[in-house]
Amino acid sequence: MIVTTAQYERRVVKLLKRNPQLFSQYAKTIELLEANPHHPSLRLHPLRGKLDGLHSVSINMSHRITLELIVTDQEIILINIGTHDKAYR
């Protein structure tokens, strides 16, 4: 199950407003994430350093979603979205 926060939703709206061409890629990423978070095209990987405990998936080569993957509850909590540098803040 995909879970979002109000802050994440605001960031999605802002990103897609600035980059409407990302909408279909974003929608496909969310669909794949919900169906199979380990799908190879998502390039799911754990993060380290200050983002230790979080994971990241790719929307495309420039844009990422950081997320918390809670396996026990089968929840995926979306944390941040943006370009590579902005998503990893």
C-alpha positions in Angstrom: 0.0 0.0 0.0 1.3 3.5 -1.0 1.1 6.1 1.8 1.9 9.8 1.2 2.2 12.8 3.4 0.7 16.3 2.8 4.3 17.6 2.3 5.0 14.9 -0.3 1.7 15.7 -2.2 2.7 19.4 -2.3 6.1 18.5 -3.7 4.5 16.3 -6.4 2.1 19.0 -7.5 4.9 21.6 -7.7 7.2 19.2 -9.6 4.6 18.2 -12.1 3.4 21.7 -12.6 7.0 22.7 -13.5 7.6 19.5 -15.5 4.3 18.3 -17.0 6.2 15.9 -19.3 7.0 13.8 -16.2 3.4 13.0 -15.4 3.2 9.7 -17.4 6.7 8.6 -16.1 5.6 9.4 -12.5 2.3 7.6 -12.9 4.1 4.5 -14.2 6.6 4.6 -11.4 3.9 4.7 -8.7 2.0 1.9 -10.5 5.1 -0.3 -10.6 6.0 0.6 -7.0 2.6 -0.5 -5.8 2.6 -3.7 -7.9 6.2 -4.7 -7.2 8.6 -2.4 -5.4 11.6 -4.6 -6.5 10.9 -4.3 -10.2 14.3 -3.8 -11.9 13.2 -0.6 -13.8 12.6 1.2 -10.5 16.3 0.8 -9.5 15.3 0.5 -5.8 18.3 0.9 -3.5 18.9 1.8 0.1 20.4 5.1 1.0 23.2 5.8 3.5 24.5 8.7 5.5 21.9 11.2 6.8 19.2 9.3 4.8 20.1 5.9 6.3 16.9 3.8 6.6 15.3 5.2 3.5 15.3 3.9 0.0 15.2 5.5 -3.4 13.5 4.7 -6.7 14.0 6.3 -10.1 11.3 8.1 -12.1 13.9 8.7 -14.9 17.6 9.4 -15.0 17.2 12.8 -13.4 14.3 12.5 -10.9 14.0 10.3 -7.8 11.5 9.4 -5.1 12.8 8.7 -1.6 10.7 6.4 0.4 10.4 4.4 3.6 9.8 0.7 2.8 8.0 -0.9 5.8 7.9 -4.6 4.9 6.1 -5.8 8.0 3.0 -3.7 7.3 3.4 -3.9 3.5 3.4 -0.1 3.4 5.5 2.1 1.2 5.6 5.7 2.6 6.7 8.2 0.0 8.9 10.9 1.6 10.4 13.2 -1.0 10.4 13.7 -4.8 12.6 15.8 -7.1 15.8 15.9 -9.0 18.6 13.7 -7.8 20.1 16.4 -5.6 16.7 17.7 -4.2 15.3 14.3 -3.4 18.3 13.4 -1.3 18.2 16.4 1.0 
